[in-house]
């Protein structure tokens, strides 16, 4: 896939990615309504797995495309919203916390932080958008922060993300006989699609309004 050089490129790429995911969810929803009771039971379990997969996949895809779009602008960190500067050091700080390093090495990192504002953001560190194959509300909040998005609009969706999607998906993936009722069909599909739309819209707003730039 081509790089998201322009605003239009970015919008088209994350919209196309979302659309095929929504179509697959919608097609499965239609099949569930048309199926007999036995088939519905199987397809409803499959729906949980599909909705979770698309939720995780879309967040990872669109967040990476957003960071890539900004990286292609090659701004200095001092010209960007402060979170981009934090992002540059987050993987280094994580590595530091899991190893024993000397005061000299810690001091060198502090010096690098103090002297890096004029460096350019031109490459996305893939470790930043890590769904950990377990995209719960806490991990999603971290990804929002990395992208400079307020997680507040998503706080009331935490139970849906953690319980309806993730907990059930994990149970099904581990072979448990988890029941999913037909009454849950609309909630599962509508909320999953709504979450994807809301996250994509938030990223698009940043791109269009260029709020990734420093004020």
N, C-alpha and C positions, 0 to 999 in steps of 0.2 A: 504494500500500500504506500502511496506517496505521502510525503511529509505535509503537515498542516501549516504551510507557509503563511497563508492569508487567513483572515477571519472567516471568509467563506469556506475555505478548505477545512478548517477546524469544525465549523458548524455542520458541513456536509458529512464529514467522516463520523462524528459522534451520532448524528441523526441516522445515518445509514446503519450503523452498528446497532443502534437501539431498535430500529424498525424491524430488522429480521428477527430480533429477539422477541419483540411484541407479537409479531405474526406467529411465531412458533407457540407462544403461550396461548394466543387466541385460537389457533387451530386445535390445540389440545383441549381447550375449554369446550369448543364445539363438539369434539369427539366424545367428551365426557357426557354432555347433555344428550347425545344421540345414543349412547351405549346402554346396554341392559345393566341390571344391578351388579352382576359379577364383573363385567368389564369396567364399570364405573369405579368399583373398589380399587382395581389395579391402576387405572388411569389417574385417579385422585392421588394415589401415592407417588406415581410418576410426576404428577404436576408439582408436588412439593420439591422434588429433586430438580426439575427443570427451572422452576421459578428461582430457587436459590442459586443455581448455576448461572442464570442470566443476570441476576442481581450482582453477584460477585464479579462476573466477567465484564459487565458494563462499567462498574465502578473502576475496576483496574484499567480497562481500555481507555475510558474517557479521561480519567485523571492523568494517565501517562501522556495522552494526546495534548492535554492542556499544558502540562509542564514542557512538553516538546515544542509546542507553539511558542511559548515564551522564550525558551532556550534559543530558538531560531532567530529571535530578535537580537540576541547577543548584547544585551544591556549589561552594564556594570552593576554589581550587587548594590552599590550605593544609589542606583537609579530605580531599583525595584523595591516593592513592599518588603518590609523587614523579614517576613517569613522565608523568603527565598534565601536570604543570608543564613538564617537559622538552619534551613534545609541542607545547606552546603556542609555544615558541621555535625549534623545529627548522626550520620553513619560513623564519623570519626569518634564522636563521644560515646556511641554505643560500643565500638571496638575497645575504647579506653576503659570502659566500665567492666569489661569481661577479661581484662588482662592486667598483669602487674607491670606497671611502667614507672620509670624513675621520675623524680621531680624535674629533672632536665627535660625529659620528653613531654611532661605535662606543661612545663613552662613554654616549650616550643609551640605547643598547640595554642596556648593563650596568645603568644606573639602572632601566630598565623591569623587568629581571629581578629586581632587588633589591626592587622596590616592588609586585610584582604578585601576591603570595601571597593577598591578600584579594579578587582578582578572581574572577568565577565562570566555570566551564567550562559554557558553554551552547550552543556551536556547534562542530560538527566541521569541521576543515579537511580538505577532500577530498584535498589533496596528501599527507596523511600515509599513507593506504593506497593506495600506488601500486605495482601489480604490474609496471609497466613493460612489459606484454605479453610478459614474459619471466620468469615466476616460477620462478627457480632457487632453490636452497637458501639462498643468501646474501640474496636479496631477501626470501624467506620469513622468515628469521631477523630481519631488520629489522622486518617487520610484527609478528612475535611480540613483539619488544621494545616497539614502540609500544603494543601492547595489554597489556603487562605480563605476558606469558606466557613462561615459561621455554622456550627453544628446545631444551634438552637432550633431552627425550623424542623429538625429531624428528631428532636428529643421525645416527642409523643409517639414516635414510631419504634421506640426501643423494644417494647414488648413484642410487637409484630416481628421485628428482625430477629430477636433472640429466641423467642419461643415458637412462634408460628412457622417461621422459615427455618432457622438454624437448628433448633432442638429437634424438630420433627425430621429435618433432612438428615441429621446425624443418626437418629434412631433408624430411619429407613436404610441409610447407607450401611449400617452395622447389622442389618438383617432382622431388625425387630418388627413385630407385627403391629405397627402403629396404624390406628384407624384414622382416616380422614373422611369427614362427612360431606355429603353433597351440599349441605347448608353453608359450608365453608368456602365453596367454590368462588363466589363473587369477591369475598374479602381477599382471598389468596391472590387472585389474578389482578384485581384492581389496585390493591396496595403495592404489589410487586412492580407493576407498570408505573404507578404513581411515584414510587421511590426513584425509579430510573429516570423518569421525566424531570423530577425535581432536582436531582443531582446534576443532570445534564444542563438544565436551564441555569442553575447557579454558576456553572463553569462558563457557559455562553455569555452570561451577563458580565463576568470578569473580562472576557475577551473583547466583547463589544465596547464596554465602557472603559477598558484598559485600566481597571482598578488594580492590576498587578504592579502598576508603577508606583513609585514612592510619591507621597503627597508633597 
